[in-house]
């Protein structure tokens, strides 16, 4: 089960950190060869940060836009082989119905073999159920995202849309497969989601470049067991260094974030 693997990852690695894998050809250090440089760069980051994190989150569009989908599949296979206790979150933000949703689910869980995939709930359970049908996998559903312009929709009406999403996903979570995306930039609203969904895990982007307050996130989002959060950092870890020592710099940045979180919690 997805939630069991996540609990094991939290405990085994003593970390709530998720390392986002968002390769950018213009930022990959020049000494890495061009033939499979997305794969080579990301596997080096994975090996360097595995002791500091509980999850890896490859961003689908970064690979697909460059025609590097096969490198994405190989990267996930590499993580499964070499770091089997880490959760793999495919960040693809899918959302459709019918056979299209079924094929998106097959893509995420068969082709790429991810543990969970990010999904948009706008089309309702019809768009989520094909993913839930993979009983050993998870779904990570957008709820209160970290970007500023989301406010006009997600925080509109009363009760706000993000609270309605949280309540509905709580109903869908009878098998323990669900996780919600709740941005660090809105910690009090993250706390309202936590109240609504009890111990359901929350994926938290927005720490670092987007300015999320880590202490506030932990205060509002931790469960009674001191877990419950998967706190994502991408650029701050991935591009902590630009030279031949890029992996060591990523390791240092990930360990610093892990230590800061563990001190605060």
ZIGIHU-V110931 format. One record per pair of residues at least 12 apart in sequence whose ideal C-beta (glycine too) atoms are under 6 Angstrom apart, sorted by the first residue. I is the first residue (numbers start at 1). J is the second residue. D is the distance in whole Angstrom. If there is no record, write none. Layout:
i:I j:J d:D
i:I j:J d:D
//
This chain:
i:2 j:115 d:6
i:2 j:116 d:6
i:2 j:137 d:6
i:2 j:138 d:3
i:2 j:177 d:5
i:3 j:176 d:4
i:5 j:87 d:6
i:6 j:87 d:5
i:6 j:201 d:6
i:8 j:85 d:6
i:9 j:54 d:4
i:9 j:85 d:6
i:9 j:86 d:6
i:9 j:87 d:5
i:10 j:54 d:5
i:10 j:227 d:5
i:12 j:85 d:5
i:13 j:54 d:5
i:15 j:52 d:6
i:15 j:53 d:5
i:15 j:54 d:5
i:15 j:258 d:5
i:16 j:229 d:5
i:16 j:231 d:5
i:16 j:261 d:5
i:17 j:52 d:6
i:17 j:53 d:4
i:17 j:231 d:6
i:17 j:257 d:5
i:17 j:258 d:5
i:18 j:55 d:4
i:18 j:57 d:5
i:18 j:230 d:5
i:18 j:232 d:4
i:19 j:49 d:5
i:19 j:53 d:5
i:19 j:56 d:5
i:19 j:237 d:5
i:20 j:57 d:5
i:20 j:232 d:5
i:20 j:234 d:3
i:21 j:42 d:5
i:21 j:56 d:6
i:21 j:58 d:4
i:22 j:59 d:4
i:22 j:62 d:5
i:22 j:234 d:5
i:23 j:38 d:5
i:23 j:41 d:6
i:23 j:42 d:6
i:23 j:62 d:5
i:27 j:239 d:5
i:28 j:41 d:5
i:29 j:242 d:6
i:29 j:246 d:5
i:31 j:244 d:6
i:36 j:71 d:6
i:38 j:68 d:5
i:38 j:71 d:5
i:39 j:71 d:4
i:39 j:74 d:6
i:39 j:75 d:6
i:42 j:75 d:5
i:43 j:78 d:5
i:44 j:247 d:5
i:45 j:250 d:5
i:46 j:79 d:6
i:48 j:247 d:4
i:48 j:250 d:5
i:48 j:251 d:4
i:49 j:250 d:6
i:49 j:251 d:6
i:49 j:254 d:4
i:50 j:83 d:5
i:52 j:254 d:4
i:52 j:255 d:5
i:52 j:258 d:5
i:53 j:254 d:6
i:55 j:86 d:6
i:55 j:87 d:4
i:55 j:89 d:6
i:55 j:230 d:5
i:56 j:79 d:6
i:56 j:86 d:6
i:56 j:88 d:6
i:57 j:89 d:4
i:57 j:91 d:5
i:57 j:232 d:6
i:58 j:72 d:6
i:59 j:91 d:5
i:60 j:92 d:4
i:73 j:112 d:6
i:76 j:88 d:6
i:76 j:112 d:5
i:76 j:113 d:6
i:87 j:115 d:5
i:88 j:114 d:5
i:88 j:115 d:5
i:89 j:116 d:5
i:90 j:108 d:5
i:90 j:112 d:6
i:90 j:114 d:4
i:90 j:117 d:4
i:91 j:118 d:5
i:92 j:117 d:6
i:93 j:118 d:5
i:93 j:120 d:6
i:94 j:119 d:5
i:95 j:120 d:3
i:95 j:122 d:6
i:95 j:123 d:6
i:95 j:127 d:5
i:96 j:127 d:6
i:97 j:123 d:5
i:97 j:126 d:4
i:97 j:127 d:5
i:101 j:127 d:5
i:101 j:130 d:4
i:102 j:130 d:4
i:105 j:130 d:4
i:105 j:131 d:5
i:109 j:134 d:5
i:109 j:137 d:5
i:116 j:138 d:3
i:116 j:140 d:5
i:118 j:140 d:5
i:119 j:139 d:6
i:119 j:141 d:5
i:120 j:142 d:5
i:121 j:141 d:5
i:121 j:165 d:6
i:132 j:177 d:6
i:138 j:177 d:5
i:138 j:179 d:6
i:139 j:177 d:6
i:139 j:178 d:6
i:140 j:179 d:4
i:140 j:203 d:5
i:141 j:169 d:5
i:141 j:180 d:6
i:142 j:181 d:5
i:143 j:162 d:5
i:143 j:165 d:5
i:143 j:166 d:6
i:143 j:180 d:4
i:143 j:181 d:6
i:143 j:182 d:5
i:144 j:162 d:4
i:144 j:182 d:5
i:144 j:183 d:6
i:144 j:186 d:6
i:144 j:189 d:5
i:145 j:183 d:5
i:146 j:183 d:3
i:146 j:185 d:5
i:146 j:205 d:5
i:146 j:206 d:3
i:146 j:210 d:5
i:166 j:193 d:5
i:166 j:196 d:4
i:166 j:197 d:5
i:167 j:196 d:6
i:170 j:197 d:5
i:179 j:201 d:4
i:179 j:203 d:6
i:180 j:202 d:5
i:181 j:203 d:5
i:182 j:202 d:5
i:182 j:204 d:6
i:183 j:205 d:6
i:183 j:206 d:4
i:184 j:204 d:5
i:184 j:206 d:4
i:184 j:207 d:5
i:184 j:212 d:3
i:184 j:217 d:5
i:185 j:206 d:4
i:185 j:210 d:6
i:185 j:212 d:5
i:187 j:213 d:6
i:187 j:216 d:4
i:187 j:217 d:5
i:187 j:220 d:5
i:190 j:220 d:5
i:190 j:221 d:5
i:191 j:220 d:3
i:194 j:221 d:5
i:199 j:223 d:5
i:201 j:228 d:6
i:202 j:221 d:6
i:202 j:229 d:6
i:203 j:230 d:5
i:204 j:217 d:6
i:204 j:229 d:6
i:204 j:231 d:5
i:205 j:232 d:5
i:207 j:231 d:6
i:207 j:233 d:6
i:208 j:233 d:5
i:208 j:236 d:4
i:209 j:235 d:5
i:215 j:264 d:6
i:218 j:264 d:5
i:218 j:265 d:5
i:222 j:265 d:6
i:226 j:265 d:5
i:233 j:257 d:6
i:236 j:253 d:6
i:237 j:250 d:5
i:237 j:253 d:5
i:237 j:254 d:5
i:240 j:253 d:4
//
